[in-house]
Amino acid sequence: MTTPGTLLNLGSLSLTDPEQLLPAREQMAFTLGFHIILVPFGVALTTFMLIVHYRGLRKGDADALLLARRWSKVAAVLFAVGAITGTVLSFELGILWPGLMKNYGAAFGFPFAIEGLFFFLEAIFVAIYIYGWDRMPPWAHFWSGIPVPLASLGGTAAVIAANSWMNQPGGFTVTNGQVTSVQPGKVFFNDAFWLEFLHMFLAAYIVAGFVVAGVYAMGMLRGRRTRYHRLGFLTGFVVAAFALPVQMVVGDTIARYVFDKEPAKFATIEMLPRTDSHVAETLGGVLIDGRVRYGIKIPDLASVLADFRPSTTIKGLDAVPVEVRPTVAQTNIVHWAFDIMVGTSSFMLAVVVWFGWLWWRHRDKLAVSRWFLLAASLCALLSIACLESGWVVTEVGRQPWIVVGHLLTRDAVATHGNLWPFFSSVLALYLAVGTAAVWVLWSMKRRWEQQGDDMVSVPYGPEDGDDRHSASIEGTVS
C-alpha cells in the first residue's frame, strides 16, 4: 500500500515556513522511501510465483513448484510488512498534512478508497493461496493465486492516481478554497495517470526481477550451481531484461511530458538557472550562486531530449515566480536523483545486453561467468537505488507544491505540536519491523538451505527425498 508524499527538503526553511514543515517532510520522506521498496514485490514477485507454479504443474517440474512455494512465503512476509508501513503512511496523511485532507480530501481521498478495496482483496487471496499448498487440488490452488498480483496492481494504480493527481490536478471545482464538486473518473484518470502508472508498473517488474535474480546469482557465486538456482535466476532476470528497455522508452516519453506540462520540474531536473535554447545536458555538477559548477556538459542534448531539436528553448528557474521557485538544495537533489536514475538504468541495460550475448553465444557459460554473476548481483542494489531516485525526482521536483497550482506544502502541514517525537516513534517502529522482517527471511533462507520445512508431501508438489538439488547446472531450463 503506497502513499505519495512530500520528500526531503535539505534547503533552509524560510521565515514564513511553519517549524513543523521540516520534521513532517523528513518523516514522509523516510516512511515513503521505506515503503516504496516493498511495492514491487507485491506486484511482481507474486507474478513470478505464479509463473513457476504454472510451469511446475504443466511440466511436472519439482524445482519450479519448490520455488513457487518458497516465494509465496517470502511474499507473505513482505505483504505483512507492507501492511504495517502502509497503514502508518495513511495515518500520516491526516496527522502531518491536515491542510491537504481538509481542503482537497474529497478529491484526493477517492483513489485511496479504491486502494483500500484492492488491499483487502489482496489480503484475502494471499491467505487462501498460502493456506492452499497442502489442502487444495493443483489447478484450483493455482487459480486462487491469480487475484493476488491483480489486486496488488489495482492498489498500486489507485495510489499512482492520487500521486499523479497531485502533479496534474483536475476533475474538481474549488469554491472559497474548498472542493465543492468532484468527478471521480477525471480525478483517477487524470492527465498524468497513464504515463506514471506504466512507469511504476515496469519499475515493479524491473526491481523485483533484478532482486530475485541477484539472490540466486549470489547463491551461484557461492557454489550452489544447481538447476533450482538457475531457474530462480532466469525467472527474475529475463522478466527484468524485457521490461528495462521498454521502461527507458517510457521514461524518455515522460521527460518530454514534464517539459510540456511541468516546466518548473523540468528546469529543476536539468538544473537550468536561466531560460535558453541549445541547452546542454549537464551530468553531475551543483548549482552555486546561480551558476552550475563542476558538471560535465553534453552540448544541445537537453534541448534535443525536450523536443528533438537543438534549438528548442527550455524555460529556466528564472521563469518560475520567486515565491514558488524550488530552492537551490531542492534543485541539486532533483538533478542528482535524475542522474542516478539514468546512470543506474544504463548500467543495468549494459548487463542485460551482456546477458543476451552470453545466452546467444555461450549459453553453457551463463552460470559460470563469475563477472556476469557479480554484475547481475549488483543490479539488485542498483534497481532499488533507481526506484528511490525516480520517486525523489517526482516528489521533490513538485516542490514547493503539494497540489500543483493549488496548495503549497507549507500551507498543508500541521501547525500545532512538536512533530519530532512522532517522527522518532515512527523510526523506532520501522526499525523494529525492518529488523524482524530481515530476521524472518534470513531464518527461512537458512532452513531452506538445510532442506527443512519444505520437504513435505503435497498433492502435486515435491516429494520427500527428491534429488532436486543435485541437478547439474548444465541442465536445460526447457
N, C-alpha and C positions, 0 to 999 in steps of 0.2 A: 504494500500500500504506500505509494509515493505521494509526497506532498510538496508542491513548489513553494519556494520561499525566497527571501532576500538573503543573498550570501554576503560573505565577509567584506567589510569596507575597512581597509587599513589607513584610509586618509583621516585627517583630523576632523573632528566634529566642529561644525560652525557654531557660533554663539546662539543661533536660533534653533539648533537641534536639541531635543529633549535628552537628558542624561541617560534615559533608558534605551536609546537607539543603539548604542554600541553593544551592550550585552544581548539585546534582542537579535541583532544581526549575527553576533558571534554564535549564539545558541542555534539559530536557524541554520547557519552555515554548517555547524558541526553535525546536527541531527540529520539534515538533508544529505550531507555528504556521506554519512554512515549508512543511511537507509538506501540510497540510490544504488549502492553496490549489491544489495540483495535482490533488487528488481529483476535483473537479467536471469537469475536462477529460477524465479517463479515462472517466467515466460518460456525460457529456452531449455533449462535443464530438464524440466518435465517433458518437453518435446523430445529431447534426446532419449529420455527414459522410455517413451512410447515407441520411438524408432527401433531401439534394440529389443524391446518387448515384442514388437511385431516380427522382427527378424527371428527371434527365438521361437516363436510359435510357428512361423511359416517353414523354417528350415530345421527345426528341432535343435537349435543352437544353444547348448548349455551355457557357454560363455556369455552370450547375449542376454539370456534370462538372468544370469547372476548379476550382470551389470545393471539390468533394469531394476532388480530387487534392491541392490545396494544404493543406486541413485535415487530410488523412491524414498529411502530412509534419509539420505542427505537432504533431499528436497523438503521433507517434513520438518527437519531441524531448522533449515533456513526459513521455511514458512513461519514457524513459531517465532523466530527472532524478528522477522519482518512484521508480524502481527503486533509485537510489543513496540517496536520502534515506530511503526506507522501510527499506532494509537497515540503515542506521545506527540507525534507531529500534528495530529488532528487537534489535540488539546492546545498545542502551542498557537495555532491559528487564532483561537479565541482569547488566549491569555496575553500573547505578545502583540497581536495585531488587531485590537478591537475596532479600530477605525475602519479597517478593511471589511470586517464582518458586519459591522453596524450599517455602513453606508452601501456596501456592494454585495452583502451576503445573499441577497435574493437572486442575483445572477451567478456570483462566484460559487455559491453553495450547491447549485443544481448538478454540476458534474460530480461533486462528491457524494451526492445522494445516489447517483448511478454507480459510483465506485463502491459504495457500501454494499449494494446488492451483489455485485460481482465478487466482492471479498467473501461474503457468507457462502455464496455458491462454491467458490474455490475451496473453502474450509470443509464443506460437506463432502465434496468428492475426493479431496486429499485423504480424509479419514476412511472413506469407503475403499479407495484404492489400496492404501496401506493394510487395512483390515483384510482385504480380499485375497492376499497372497496364499494363504493356507486354506481358504474356505470357499472360493468361487470357481466355477468352471473356467477353463482357459480363456476363451474368447469373451465371455461375459465380463471377466475381470479386466481384460484389455480395454474393452469399450467403456468400462466405468472410469478409466483414466483419461479419456478424451476431453471431458469438460474441464479438467484441471488447467492445462495451458490456455484453453479458450477463455476461461473465466479470468485467469491472470492477465491475459492480453486485453480483455474488456476493461478490467480495472485500470490497467496502465493507460489505455486510451482515454478513460474518463479523467484521469489526473492530468494527462497531457492536454486535454481540452481545457481544463482550468488554467494551466500554465500558459498555453498559447493565447487564451483569452486575456490574460494579464498583459501580454505583449501586443495583441491586436484586439482590444475590447470592442464588442458590438452586441447587438441583439437586446438592447435595453434602452430605456428612456430615463433621464435624470430630471427630477423636478425639485428645486430648492435643496440640491445636494443629496437627495435620496432617490434610490431606484424605484420607479413607480410602475414600470411595465417591463416584463421580461419575455423574450421569445426564446424558449429553451433550445429549439433547433439551431438558431443563429448563435446562441451562446456556445453550444457544444461544438458545432461545426463552423467555427469562426474562420477568418481568412488565413490564419497561420496554422490551423489544426493539422491538415493532411501532411504537410511537409515535416512538421515537428513529430507527428506520430510515426511516420515512416522512418525518420531519423532514429527515434528511440527504439522502434521495433527491430531495426537492423543492428543497432548497438547492443541490444539484449543478446542476440544470437552471436555476435562477434565476441563479446565479453565472456559469456558462458562457454562458448566453443573453445576459445583460447585457454581459459582457466581449466576446463576439463582436460583438454589436450596437454596442458602444462603439467598437470598432476601425473598423468601416465607417462609423459616424457621423462619426468624426474624418476619415476619408478624404473623405467627402462635404462636410464643412466646408472642406476644402482644395481643393474644386473637382472632385473625382473623382465626378461625379454620373452614373454610368453604371448600366445595368441590373444589371451584375455586382455593384456595391456595394449597390444596392437589395436585391437578392436575398439577399446576405450579411447585411445589416442585418435584414431581415424574418425570416429563418430563426431567428436568435438571439432577437430581441426578442419575436416572437409566442409562442414557447415559454415564455420567462420570464414574459410577461404572463399566460398561462394558469396557470402554476404559482404565481405570487405570491399571489393571493387564497386559493387552497387552502392554501398554507403558513401564512397568517395564521390560518386556522381551526384548523389542526393545532397551531400554536403556542399558541393560546388553550386548546385541549384539554390540551396538555402542562402549561400553567401550573396548571390545576386538578388534574392528576395529581400534580404536585410538591407542591401544597398538601396533598393527601391522604396521599401516601406519603413525602415528604421535607420535613417541616415546617421543619427547620433551614435547608435550602436556600431554602425559600420566604421565611422570615424574613430571610435574608440578601439575597435579591433585593429585597424590599420595604424593606430597611434599617429593620426594626422592632425597637427595643430591648426593648419590653415587650408581653406578651400583651394584646390588646384587641379590642373589636368596633368596628363603624363606622370601620374603618381607612381613612384617606385614602391615595390613590396619590400618592407623592412623586416629582416629576420633578427630577432633579439632586439637589443637596444633598450634604452629607458628615456622617458620624457622628463627633461630637466629644464626649468625656466623657459618653457615654451618651445624648446628645441629637442629633437631626437638625437641622442648621442649613443655611440658605441655599437650601432646596429650595422648589419650587412644589407646593402640596398641592391635590389634587382630592378633595373630601370623599366618603367612603364607597366610592370606586371600587375600592380594593384588596379590600375585603370582597365587593363585587359580582363582581369578576373571580375571586375564590376560589370562591364558591359561589352566585352570582347574588342574594345577599341582603345588603342593607346591614348587617344585624345579625349577620352571620357573624363569629365570633370567630377571630382568627388568632393562632397561637402565636408569641410573640416570641423573641428571643435569650435572654431570661431563663429560658425553658423548657428550654434546652439546658444540660446539665451543664457546669460551668466547664471541666473537663478536656478536653472535646471541643467547646468553643464556638469558632466561627470568630473570628479576630482582627478588630480594627477595620479594619485595612488590607484584609483579605480581603473584609469586608462592603462597604466602599466600592468596591472593584474590581468585585465581582459586581454591585452595584446600578448602577454606571455602565455596565458592559458590557451589562446588560439594557436600560437606557435607550437606549444607542447602537443595539442590535439593533432595538428597536421604532421608534426615530426614523428610522433609515435605511430600514427596511421601509415606513414610512408615506410617506416621500418617494418611494420607488420606485413605490408604489401610485398616488400622485398623477400620476407620469409615465405610468404605464400608462393611467390614466383619460384623460389628455391625448391619448395615442396613439389611444385608442378614439374620442374626439371628432373628432380630425383625420381618422381613417380613415372615419368615418361622414359627416362634413360637407364635408371639404376634402381628399379623397384626393390630389388633384393637388398640394397644398401640403405633403404629408407630408415630402418630402425637401428642401424648400427653406425650411422654417421653421428659421431659424438657432437660435432659442432652444430649440426642441424638440430639435434635434440636440445642442446643448450639454448639455441636461438628460439626454438618453439617454447621452451620453459619461460624464457624472458618475455615472450609475447603475453603470457598470462598476467604479469605485473603491468606491462605497458598498456594492455587493453583497459585495465581499471584506471590507470592514470589518464588515458584518453577519455574515458567516460566522465571522470570527475572534471577534467579540463573543459569538456563540452558544456557541462552544466554551469561552470563558472562563467563561461562566455555568455550563456543565456541569461543567467540571473544577475551577475554584476553588470553585464552590458546593458541591462534595463535601467539601472540606477541613474538618477535618484527617484525614479518612478516605481511604485508597486503595481499600479494600474496605469499604463502609459497614457499620458494626456489627461488623466482624470484625478489621480490620487498619488501624492508624493509619499515616499516611505516614511519620512519623518512625521507626516500627519496621520499615519495609520498606526503607529506604535503606541503601546500603553504609556501613559504619562504619570502613573502613580506607582509608588512602591519601589523597592530595590530588587532588580531582576538578577543580580549576580548570585544570590543564594539559590534561586531557582535553576540557573544555569549550572551551578556546582552540583546540585542534586541530580540533574539530568546526566551530567558527565559521569557521576558515580553509578547511576543506573546502567548507562550504556557500557561502561567498563565491566560491570558485573555480567551483563547479558553477553557481551562480546567474549569475555573470558570463558564463560560457561559454554558458549557455542563452540569455541575452538577446542575446549577440553572434550566435549561430547564427540565432535568429529574426529579428533585425534584418537580417542578411545575406540571408536568404530573402526578406524583405519587399522589400529593395532590388532583388533580382533580378527578383522578380515585377513590380514597378513598371516595370522596364525590359523586360518581356515576354521573360524569359530562358529558364530551363531547362524551363518547361512547354510551350513552343511546339514540341512534337514530336507526331508522329502516333501515335495509339494505336488499337487495333482499333475503338473506338466513341467515342473522345473528341474533343476539339478538334483540328482540323487546322491545319497551318501556314498563316498568313496570314488566319485568321479575324478578322473585323472586330468581335469581340465587345465590345471596349472603346469602340467609337464609338456604341453604342446610347444613345438619349436616355433621360434619367431619367423622361420621361413614358411610356415603355414599360410595359405592364402586366405584372404577375407572375401569369400566369394558371395 
